[in-house]
Amino acid sequence: MYPAAFEYHAPKTVKDALKLMDKLDDAKFLAGGHSLVPMMKLRLAQPKNLIDLGKVSGLSGIKEEKGAIAVGAMTTHWEVESSSVIKSKVPVVSETAAVIGDPAVRNKGTIGGSLAHADPASDMPATAIALGFEFVCEGAKGKRTVKVDGWFQGLMTTALKDNELLTQIRIPVLPAGSGAAYLKFPHPASRFAIVGVCAAVTLDKNGTCTKAGVGVTGAGTVAVRAKGVEAGLVGKQLDAATIEAAAQKAADGIDVQADLQGSVEYKSHLCRVFARRALEAALKRAQG
């Protein structure tokens, strides 16, 4: 099916892109296109104006600065997956990117487009929550930074305002004694997460967990922080019993949705299983 008619615009700077968004009626930004274009073909989205960000300078690239990895919003999943900086400093981000869709999706889709679209079954939101990503947004009044706990606000809804552009994602570098892992139960066709869990833990010299981050995607209408799991880990030695007890709380607070892939009970069970597996993998990495 063909999309409805629209006007196409290709600005070359962030400033010009924002000006177009401000003056045009019913406009949408286009990043990699793997989310918006299919919706347009199904007539679920019918913007009158499409603002292509592909030629905007300064929106892609990866660099380390001030204890974080700065990733341009138009950086592709493949670039995130293959980045030597990300692999060495926050390897779980590279690993998460590597299981997004298929090679065609990863070579065209962008990290910023995915995180701004906030599909409830996408992979990177779980890792964003577990690691504490920050989102740099730019609008006519300047820049602002949004922490991950304020970013995902509902079904395909984020803190990004209509007249703003997500320009950069900042990923904190994990401290010494840390480990993180992302694991998912994928849909066999789309590779979206039926349930996906990212777990990150930091241990002190005595092996006590001093910090934990756990994000869950796929199960509900929005990716969420598994606060009950985190609370069951911090301040404790992470043996098998502790991890198992904490993982049992992985579905708490999630509006688990039944669909063709499983019932509420089944998907809640997957949350607990994959939380335990992700925590076990993260612990092994934290222990070196």
GURO-739629 format. One record per residue (C-alpha): x, y, z; residue number from 1. Coordinates in steps of 0.5 Angstrom, whole numbers, plus 500, padded with zeros to 3 digits. Example, Ala and Ser with C-alpha at 12.3 -4.5 7.8 and 13.67 -1.06 7.14 Angstrom:
BEGIN
{c1->525; c2->491; c3->516; num->1}
{c1->527; c2->498; c3->514; num->2}
//
This chain:
BEGIN
{c1->500; c2->500; c3->500; num->1}
{c1->503; c2->507; c3->498; num->2}
{c1->503; c2->513; c3->503; num->3}
{c1->498; c2->519; c3->503; num->4}
{c1->501; c2->525; c3->499; num->5}
{c1->506; c2->529; c3->503; num->6}
{c1->512; c2->534; c3->502; num->7}
{c1->519; c2->532; c3->502; num->8}
{c1->524; c2->537; c3->506; num->9}
{c1->532; c2->536; c3->507; num->10}
{c1->535; c2->541; c3->511; num->11}
{c1->542; c2->541; c3->512; num->12}
{c1->543; c2->544; c3->520; num->13}
{c1->539; c2->542; c3->526; num->14}
{c1->537; c2->550; c3->526; num->15}
{c1->534; c2->549; c3->519; num->16}
{c1->530; c2->543; c3->521; num->17}
{c1->527; c2->546; c3->527; num->18}
{c1->525; c2->552; c3->523; num->19}
{c1->522; c2->547; c3->518; num->20}
{c1->518; c2->544; c3->524; num->21}
{c1->516; c2->550; c3->527; num->22}
{c1->513; c2->553; c3->521; num->23}
{c1->510; c2->547; c3->517; num->24}
{c1->503; c2->544; c3->518; num->25}
{c1->503; c2->537; c3->521; num->26}
{c1->510; c2->535; c3->520; num->27}
{c1->514; c2->529; c3->522; num->28}
{c1->522; c2->528; c3->523; num->29}
{c1->525; c2->522; c3->519; num->30}
{c1->531; c2->519; c3->521; num->31}
{c1->532; c2->511; c3->519; num->32}
{c1->525; c2->511; c3->517; num->33}
{c1->524; c2->503; c3->519; num->34}
{c1->518; c2->506; c3->524; num->35}
{c1->515; c2->512; c3->521; num->36}
{c1->515; c2->509; c3->513; num->37}
{c1->511; c2->503; c3->515; num->38}
{c1->506; c2->507; c3->519; num->39}
{c1->505; c2->511; c3->513; num->40}
{c1->504; c2->506; c3->508; num->41}
{c1->499; c2->503; c3->513; num->42}
{c1->496; c2->510; c3->513; num->43}
{c1->497; c2->510; c3->521; num->44}
{c1->501; c2->516; c3->520; num->45}
{c1->499; c2->521; c3->514; num->46}
{c1->504; c2->527; c3->516; num->47}
{c1->503; c2->533; c3->510; num->48}
{c1->510; c2->534; c3->511; num->49}
{c1->516; c2->530; c3->512; num->50}
{c1->523; c2->533; c3->514; num->51}
{c1->529; c2->528; c3->513; num->52}
{c1->534; c2->528; c3->518; num->53}
{c1->539; c2->524; c3->513; num->54}
{c1->543; c2->530; c3->511; num->55}
{c1->543; c2->534; c3->517; num->56}
{c1->551; c2->535; c3->519; num->57}
{c1->553; c2->534; c3->526; num->58}
{c1->548; c2->529; c3->528; num->59}
{c1->552; c2->522; c3->528; num->60}
{c1->558; c2->520; c3->531; num->61}
{c1->561; c2->517; c3->537; num->62}
{c1->566; c2->520; c3->542; num->63}
{c1->568; c2->519; c3->549; num->64}
{c1->567; c2->525; c3->553; num->65}
{c1->567; c2->527; c3->561; num->66}
{c1->566; c2->520; c3->563; num->67}
{c1->560; c2->518; c3->558; num->68}
{c1->560; c2->516; c3->551; num->69}
{c1->556; c2->521; c3->547; num->70}
{c1->552; c2->518; c3->541; num->71}
{c1->549; c2->522; c3->536; num->72}
{c1->542; c2->521; c3->535; num->73}
{c1->543; c2->519; c3->527; num->74}
{c1->548; c2->514; c3->529; num->75}
{c1->546; c2->507; c3->526; num->76}
{c1->545; c2->501; c3->530; num->77}
{c1->550; c2->498; c3->526; num->78}
{c1->555; c2->504; c3->528; num->79}
{c1->553; c2->503; c3->535; num->80}
{c1->554; c2->495; c3->534; num->81}
{c1->561; c2->496; c3->531; num->82}
{c1->564; c2->502; c3->535; num->83}
{c1->571; c2->500; c3->539; num->84}
{c1->569; c2->505; c3->544; num->85}
{c1->562; c2->502; c3->546; num->86}
{c1->565; c2->495; c3->546; num->87}
{c1->571; c2->497; c3->550; num->88}
{c1->567; c2->502; c3->555; num->89}
{c1->560; c2->499; c3->555; num->90}
{c1->559; c2->493; c3->551; num->91}
{c1->552; c2->491; c3->553; num->92}
{c1->550; c2->497; c3->549; num->93}
{c1->554; c2->494; c3->543; num->94}
{c1->551; c2->487; c3->544; num->95}
{c1->544; c2->490; c3->545; num->96}
{c1->544; c2->494; c3->538; num->97}
{c1->547; c2->487; c3->535; num->98}
{c1->540; c2->484; c3->536; num->99}
{c1->536; c2->489; c3->533; num->100}
{c1->532; c2->487; c3->527; num->101}
{c1->536; c2->484; c3->522; num->102}
{c1->542; c2->487; c3->518; num->103}
{c1->538; c2->491; c3->513; num->104}
{c1->535; c2->495; c3->519; num->105}
{c1->541; c2->496; c3->523; num->106}
{c1->545; c2->499; c3->517; num->107}
{c1->539; c2->504; c3->516; num->108}
{c1->535; c2->505; c3->523; num->109}
{c1->538; c2->510; c3->528; num->110}
{c1->539; c2->509; c3->535; num->111}
{c1->536; c2->516; c3->536; num->112}
{c1->530; c2->514; c3->532; num->113}
{c1->528; c2->508; c3->536; num->114}
{c1->529; c2->511; c3->542; num->115}
{c1->525; c2->517; c3->540; num->116}
{c1->519; c2->513; c3->537; num->117}
{c1->519; c2->508; c3->544; num->118}
{c1->516; c2->502; c3->541; num->119}
{c1->514; c2->498; c3->547; num->120}
{c1->518; c2->492; c3->544; num->121}
{c1->524; c2->495; c3->542; num->122}
{c1->531; c2->493; c3->545; num->123}
{c1->535; c2->499; c3->547; num->124}
{c1->530; c2->502; c3->552; num->125}
{c1->531; c2->496; c3->557; num->126}
{c1->539; c2->498; c3->556; num->127}
{c1->538; c2->505; c3->557; num->128}
{c1->534; c2->504; c3->563; num->129}
{c1->539; c2->500; c3->566; num->130}
{c1->545; c2->504; c3->565; num->131}
{c1->542; c2->511; c3->566; num->132}
{c1->542; c2->514; c3->559; num->133}
{c1->541; c2->521; c3->558; num->134}
{c1->537; c2->525; c3->552; num->135}
{c1->540; c2->531; c3->549; num->136}
{c1->534; c2->535; c3->546; num->137}
{c1->534; c2->541; c3->542; num->138}
{c1->529; c2->546; c3->540; num->139}
{c1->528; c2->554; c3->539; num->140}
{c1->529; c2->556; c3->546; num->141}
{c1->536; c2->552; c3->546; num->142}
{c1->538; c2->545; c3->549; num->143}
{c1->536; c2->541; c3->555; num->144}
{c1->538; c2->534; c3->558; num->145}
{c1->532; c2->529; c3->560; num->146}
{c1->534; c2->523; c3->564; num->147}
{c1->532; c2->516; c3->562; num->148}
{c1->527; c2->515; c3->568; num->149}
{c1->523; c2->521; c3->565; num->150}
{c1->524; c2->519; c3->558; num->151}
{c1->519; c2->514; c3->557; num->152}
{c1->512; c2->516; c3->559; num->153}
{c1->507; c2->511; c3->555; num->154}
{c1->506; c2->507; c3->549; num->155}
{c1->510; c2->510; c3->544; num->156}
{c1->511; c2->517; c3->548; num->157}
{c1->517; c2->520; c3->551; num->158}
{c1->519; c2->527; c3->554; num->159}
{c1->521; c2->529; c3->547; num->160}
{c1->516; c2->535; c3->545; num->161}
{c1->513; c2->537; c3->539; num->162}
{c1->518; c2->542; c3->537; num->163}
{c1->524; c2->539; c3->539; num->164}
{c1->529; c2->534; c3->536; num->165}
{c1->533; c2->529; c3->540; num->166}
{c1->540; c2->530; c3->538; num->167}
{c1->545; c2->526; c3->542; num->168}
{c1->544; c2->520; c3->547; num->169}
{c1->549; c2->520; c3->553; num->170}
{c1->551; c2->513; c3->556; num->171}
{c1->555; c2->513; c3->563; num->172}
{c1->561; c2->509; c3->563; num->173}
{c1->560; c2->503; c3->568; num->174}
{c1->565; c2->504; c3->574; num->175}
{c1->570; c2->499; c3->576; num->176}
{c1->567; c2->492; c3->578; num->177}
{c1->561; c2->493; c3->574; num->178}
{c1->558; c2->488; c3->569; num->179}
{c1->552; c2->488; c3->565; num->180}
{c1->548; c2->484; c3->560; num->181}
{c1->542; c2->484; c3->555; num->182}
{c1->538; c2->478; c3->554; num->183}
{c1->531; c2->477; c3->550; num->184}
{c1->526; c2->472; c3->548; num->185}
{c1->525; c2->475; c3->541; num->186}
{c1->519; c2->474; c3->536; num->187}
{c1->521; c2->469; c3->531; num->188}
{c1->519; c2->474; c3->525; num->189}
{c1->520; c2->481; c3->527; num->190}
{c1->526; c2->480; c3->532; num->191}
{c1->522; c2->485; c3->537; num->192}
{c1->523; c2->483; c3->544; num->193}
{c1->517; c2->479; c3->547; num->194}
{c1->520; c2->480; c3->553; num->195}
{c1->527; c2->483; c3->554; num->196}
{c1->531; c2->485; c3->560; num->197}
{c1->538; c2->489; c3->561; num->198}
{c1->541; c2->488; c3->568; num->199}
{c1->547; c2->492; c3->570; num->200}
{c1->550; c2->491; c3->577; num->201}
{c1->556; c2->494; c3->581; num->202}
{c1->560; c2->490; c3->586; num->203}
{c1->565; c2->493; c3->591; num->204}
{c1->571; c2->490; c3->593; num->205}
{c1->568; c2->485; c3->598; num->206}
{c1->563; c2->483; c3->593; num->207}
{c1->557; c2->487; c3->595; num->208}
{c1->552; c2->490; c3->590; num->209}
{c1->553; c2->497; c3->591; num->210}
{c1->549; c2->499; c3->585; num->211}
{c1->544; c2->496; c3->580; num->212}
{c1->540; c2->497; c3->574; num->213}
{c1->534; c2->493; c3->571; num->214}
{c1->530; c2->495; c3->565; num->215}
{c1->525; c2->491; c3->562; num->216}
{c1->522; c2->492; c3->555; num->217}
{c1->516; c2->488; c3->551; num->218}
{c1->512; c2->486; c3->556; num->219}
{c1->508; c2->492; c3->557; num->220}
{c1->506; c2->498; c3->553; num->221}
{c1->512; c2->502; c3->555; num->222}
{c1->519; c2->500; c3->558; num->223}
{c1->520; c2->500; c3->565; num->224}
{c1->525; c2->500; c3->571; num->225}
{c1->524; c2->494; c3->575; num->226}
{c1->525; c2->497; c3->582; num->227}
{c1->523; c2->491; c3->586; num->228}
{c1->529; c2->487; c3->583; num->229}
{c1->534; c2->493; c3->584; num->230}
{c1->532; c2->494; c3->591; num->231}
{c1->533; c2->486; c3->592; num->232}
{c1->540; c2->487; c3->590; num->233}
{c1->543; c2->493; c3->593; num->234}
{c1->547; c2->492; c3->599; num->235}
{c1->547; c2->484; c3->598; num->236}
{c1->552; c2->479; c3->596; num->237}
{c1->549; c2->476; c3->590; num->238}
{c1->549; c2->469; c3->590; num->239}
{c1->544; c2->465; c3->587; num->240}
{c1->538; c2->465; c3->592; num->241}
{c1->539; c2->473; c3->592; num->242}
{c1->538; c2->473; c3->585; num->243}
{c1->533; c2->468; c3->584; num->244}
{c1->529; c2->472; c3->590; num->245}
{c1->530; c2->479; c3->586; num->246}
{c1->528; c2->476; c3->579; num->247}
{c1->521; c2->474; c3->582; num->248}
{c1->519; c2->481; c3->582; num->249}
{c1->521; c2->483; c3->575; num->250}
{c1->514; c2->483; c3->573; num->251}
{c1->512; c2->488; c3->579; num->252}
{c1->509; c2->494; c3->577; num->253}
{c1->508; c2->492; c3->569; num->254}
{c1->502; c2->493; c3->566; num->255}
{c1->503; c2->486; c3->562; num->256}
{c1->499; c2->486; c3->556; num->257}
{c1->497; c2->479; c3->553; num->258}
{c1->497; c2->478; c3->545; num->259}
{c1->498; c2->473; c3->540; num->260}
{c1->505; c2->471; c3->543; num->261}
{c1->503; c2->470; c3->550; num->262}
{c1->498; c2->471; c3->556; num->263}
{c1->499; c2->475; c3->562; num->264}
{c1->502; c2->470; c3->566; num->265}
{c1->506; c2->467; c3->561; num->266}
{c1->510; c2->474; c3->559; num->267}
{c1->510; c2->475; c3->567; num->268}
{c1->514; c2->468; c3->567; num->269}
{c1->518; c2->471; c3->562; num->270}
{c1->520; c2->477; c3->565; num->271}
{c1->522; c2->473; c3->571; num->272}
{c1->526; c2->468; c3->567; num->273}
{c1->530; c2->473; c3->563; num->274}
{c1->531; c2->478; c3->569; num->275}
{c1->535; c2->472; c3->573; num->276}
{c1->539; c2->470; c3->567; num->277}
{c1->541; c2->477; c3->565; num->278}
{c1->543; c2->478; c3->572; num->279}
{c1->547; c2->472; c3->572; num->280}
{c1->551; c2->474; c3->566; num->281}
{c1->552; c2->481; c3->569; num->282}
{c1->554; c2->478; c3->575; num->283}
{c1->559; c2->474; c3->572; num->284}
{c1->562; c2->480; c3->568; num->285}
{c1->562; c2->484; c3->574; num->286}
{c1->567; c2->479; c3->578; num->287}
{c1->571; c2->479; c3->572; num->288}
//
